[in-house]
Amino acid sequence: MLARIVLSLGVLIGAGAALCQSAAADTTVDAALMKTLDPDGDGTVDLAEAKAAGAATFKKLDPDAEGTLDAKELAGRVDKADFTAADPDADGTIDKNEYDALIAKRFAAADPDNDGTLDEKELSAKAGQALLSLIH
């Protein structure tokens, strides 16, 4: 009986954590966020702006300032497959250059019209949200 209760509690906690993670993954793209990501105020985010925002996020995620991020530091921002793909030297960490490459990959995926910029609609889409998880 106790084992069944513990198992049920574990399932509920896991479901709650997954729900919280998925809710946290969606970032509302509003005027305040656009102002942060779009310093030139043209209403769009280009790759340079995305990488600049990503640099600030990288620094925030790297509190030990060793210049790399491991899977734990990136938890909730990349899944295992994305982490492995972003780590071509397979050292178990992502350095700033690898992080920039991942930002560029997600930027391209979020830019279906290939105009080199992302507007609020593109950032609100699933691919845009994946990019935002790295830069915001």
C-alpha positions in Angstrom: 0.0 0.0 0.0 2.8 2.4 1.0 4.7 1.6 -2.2 1.6 2.4 -4.3 1.1 5.8 -2.5 4.8 6.6 -3.1 4.6 5.6 -6.7 1.4 7.7 -7.2 3.0 10.7 -5.5 6.1 10.4 -7.8 3.9 10.3 -10.8 2.0 13.4 -9.7 5.2 15.3 -8.9 6.6 14.4 -12.3 3.5 15.5 -14.1 3.5 18.7 -12.2 7.1 19.4 -13.0 6.5 18.7 -16.7 3.5 21.0 -16.7 5.5 23.8 -15.0 8.4 23.3 -17.5 6.0 23.5 -20.5 4.3 26.6 -19.1 7.7 28.2 -18.5 8.8 27.3 -22.1 6.2 29.7 -23.6 7.4 33.3 -23.5 4.9 36.0 -24.3 6.3 38.2 -27.0 5.2 41.7 -26.0 6.5 45.2 -26.4 8.8 45.0 -23.4 10.4 41.8 -24.7 10.8 43.3 -28.2 12.4 46.4 -26.7 14.9 44.2 -25.0 15.7 42.0 -28.0 15.4 44.8 -30.6 17.7 47.6 -29.5 17.5 49.4 -32.9 13.7 49.6 -32.5 12.9 48.4 -36.1 10.3 46.0 -34.8 12.3 42.9 -35.7 15.1 40.8 -34.3 18.0 40.0 -36.6 20.7 37.4 -36.0 23.2 39.8 -34.6 20.5 41.0 -32.0 19.6 37.4 -31.2 23.3 36.5 -30.6 23.8 39.6 -28.5 20.8 38.6 -26.3 22.2 35.0 -26.3 25.6 36.2 -25.0 23.9 37.8 -22.0 21.9 34.6 -21.4 25.0 32.5 -21.8 26.8 34.6 -19.2 23.8 34.3 -16.8 23.7 30.5 -17.2 27.5 30.3 -16.6 27.8 31.5 -13.0 31.1 29.8 -12.5 32.4 31.8 -15.5 34.3 28.8 -16.9 33.1 29.6 -20.4 31.1 26.5 -21.0 27.6 25.2 -20.2 26.8 21.6 -19.4 23.4 19.9 -19.8 22.4 20.8 -16.2 23.1 24.5 -16.8 21.0 24.3 -20.0 18.2 22.3 -18.4 14.8 23.1 -20.0 16.4 25.1 -22.8 17.7 22.2 -24.9 16.9 18.5 -25.0 19.4 15.7 -25.1 19.4 15.5 -28.9 19.9 19.2 -29.4 22.7 19.2 -26.8 24.5 16.4 -28.5 24.1 18.1 -31.9 25.4 21.4 -30.5 28.4 19.7 -29.0 30.4 18.5 -32.0 33.6 18.0 -30.1 31.6 15.7 -27.7 33.3 17.1 -24.6 30.0 17.2 -22.6 29.8 21.0 -22.7 28.8 23.8 -25.0 31.1 26.7 -25.3 30.2 30.2 -26.5 30.9 29.4 -30.2 28.8 26.2 -30.1 26.0 28.2 -28.3 26.1 30.9 -31.0 25.8 28.1 -33.7 22.8 26.7 -31.9 21.2 30.2 -31.8 21.9 30.6 -35.5 20.3 27.2 -36.2 17.2 28.0 -34.2 17.1 31.5 -35.7 17.0 30.0 -39.2 14.2 27.6 -38.2 12.2 30.5 -36.8 12.6 32.6 -40.0 10.3 30.7 -42.5 10.3 33.7 -45.0 14.1 33.8 -44.9 14.2 37.6 -44.7 16.8 37.5 -42.0 14.6 39.0 -39.3 12.0 37.8 -36.8 8.9 39.7 -36.0 6.6 39.1 -33.0 4.5 36.5 -34.9 7.6 34.5 -35.8 9.0 34.7 -32.3 5.6 33.5 -30.9 5.6 30.4 -33.1 7.0 27.1 -31.9 10.4 27.6 -33.6 10.5 31.2 -32.3 9.8 30.0 -28.8 12.7 27.5 -29.1 15.0 30.4 -30.0 13.7 32.5 -27.1 14.6 29.7 -24.7 18.2 30.4 -25.6 18.2 34.2 -25.8 15.8 35.3 -23.1 
